[in-house]
Amino acid sequence: MRMFTLFLFLPLVLVAQNSEDEDASHLKGINYLYMNIDTSLAPEIAAGERMDISDIVELQLRRAHIALRPYVVNTPQSNVPLLEVSIKSVQTRGIDNYELILKVHDHVTIDRNKQQTIATIFEMRRENIPTSNDTDALKSKLRELMSDFVAAFTKQNP
């Protein structure tokens, strides 16, 4: 019975490991990115902290030699491929936490209608970062998230 359970469990582990690589494969061939930081769902983050968060993301990308283009707010369709980092406050089990979400959006052609749409091609998350007046934990998790993204991006685009 144990061997039967092991054989059932092993393919699930292999699929879970391969799914991360498949997600990162969609980053292949991207030569530049637009960058947008969204903190609208975390109103307790001060304006100065928003600038620090934006600087952390930009610095990590520039250190990895990933070309950045300026984000134009009024024309979202022209900002593709877009790296979007969202920070939002969530309450889980009565405790206020931050959630970091990194998404890469790109034009994707749907085979049924041959129409281009802006779709999420890559996503990473970090959750359960305690909210407090001290945002050092948030910045630390953001650096970790950006390091993981840069590693995945440079693996696909050497």
VENBEL-V251862 format. One record per helix or strand of 3 or more residues. SS is the DSSP state (H for helix, E for strand). FROM is the first residue (numbers start at 0). TO is the last residue. Records with the same first field share a line. If there is no record, write none. Layout:
SS = FROM-TO ; FROM-TO
This chain:
H = 1-24 ; 46-62 ; 75-77 ; 135-155
E = 31-40 ; 66-68 ; 81-91 ; 94-108 ; 115-129
